[in-house]
Amino acid sequence: MSLIRFTIKSAIVGGIVYYTYEEGLWSKPEETVKLYKKIYANVAPYIKENVPKEVTQELAQLPSVTCISTFMKTSWNKGVMNTMKFMSDLPTHTVNGVTSLYETVEKYIKELDQEKQN
């Protein structure tokens, strides 16, 4: 029974990933902007039409396509810059990690030697 559930869940997730890939969500930012424009054009009218009249507060508008486009470009660039910074600092991180590990192991060995001598 669990194999069937796993297969169904995997098929659903695989279908969602495939659909979003085909629509352009996982490709270039320009393709993602096109997808957002398509979603915005289809969803925005329904949101405006289906707001209950009892709602007294002003509802926030959906972000415009240019806002989303700018945000995605900025986020993408920050991600690329942070990844490159991490990769350039990787030798330093590695040396620090190895040094710390060496010192910890050395301390542990000394403690074991002292316990054996006592």
Salt bridges, closest charged atoms under 4 A:
GLU23 OE1 - LYS38 NZ 3.02
GLU31 OE2 - LYS34 NZ 3.62
ASP89 OD2 - LYS85 NZ 2.92
